[in-house]
Amino acid sequence: MKKLIFTILTILLCLTSFMLISCDGEEDTTTTVDNEDNTTTTTVEVPCSHEKTNIIHGVSPTTKRTGLTDGMECSDCGLILKSQSIIPAEPIIDGLAYRLNNDHFSYSIIGIGEKTDTEIVIPSTYKGFPVTEIEKNAFKDCKNIKSVVISKGIRNIGTAAFMHCESLISITIPEGVDTIKNHTFSYCSNLKNITIPDSVTYIGVGAFKNCKSLTSLPLGKGVTRLGYRAFEDCDGIIDVTLPDEITELNSGVFYRCDGLKSVTLGKGITAISDGMFEGCSNLTSITINGDIKSIGHGSFMFCENLKEFAIPKGVTVIGSGAFYGCMRITDIKIPNSVTTIGSYAFYGCLRITDIKIPNSVTTIGSYAFYDCLRLESATFEDASGWKCNGNTIDFTNPADSAAFLKTSLNTYSLKKE
Ligand SMILES: [Zn+2]
């Protein structure tokens, strides 16, 4: 019996050692080949458990140099267990607030400092070094400044740098800046004059949100992309003409621009993005010069004064809720390139009286024409093969079809097979 237990224990021990060796793998096994006598020795090293540690002492930053945080290393094997990271230099208040950049050869403007002037000039140099950027949030909530001139040489204006500067009327941005970053001027409700250089190619997310005093789109000649809700609530803009060079309009670019009446889209625009004109309650005229392929979700939602809109030939998809609540629209022509009419697409378009569904259409989403209370005639170019939740629907009679589309019977998508 004792012998049996001993044997089992021995086997277990061997297994355990074998497993340990295989787990640790090649890293801990060093094979040395001695060339002279061709003998091979194998040593198994015990892995370091990094139990003893040394602190690598950091350095405090000053106004003249950056600092370093504390780090940590293993005092046995020297492995860095926690690396040191750079602490930015201390701010310098000299009128405006400056900071030496991590390169130690240039400065950033980090805030208004002790300046009380309402007119601010951001210099191009400080103490003989170039000023290259305005840090994010640098002038955020500076409610008194009225004008800012940014000197040439500044290439980077950080996110939200002038957000909520509610007295700001005019600002000059120098050539060399390539992006108006997210929320840079949002809630600058008095901003009227802004010079955007041709070097700017992108206007960021919400960059001009709530700039209610702007009367025209602030764009230089180089702009190609406009970010998500870049001009949200810019109620003072009435006419917009987008140059052909603009190729990307993100969702909701003109979200709730209540003053906007007339828009001309250049040749670079090939889609009406989601929510592009959502809530533009005074929009009445849209001119399209590009080859539009799709109309995004909610793109004209609640354009309450839109009376007509010719969906361009070539559009294949009308997104869900695209014309939701366009209560004054009287006439909608669906070109025979459209295959899909999204759900809720014309929900609550109270003044539409008749609609023609071309034979290109194969899907009509649920509630697409729901609550189009005056809809009396829906003419299906191809009335056969339509199914709703598995049931065949007969669309040969325009009056019956209209009745079906505008009532709650239209709970499921309609599909043509
Ligand atoms: Zn170690």
Boltz pocket constraint, residues with backbone or C-beta under 6 A from the ligand:
constraints:
  - pocket:
      binder: B
      contacts: [[A, 48], [A, 49], [A, 50], [A, 51], [A, 52], [A, 74], [A, 75], [A, 76], [A, 77], [A, 78], [A, 79]]
      max_distance: 6.0
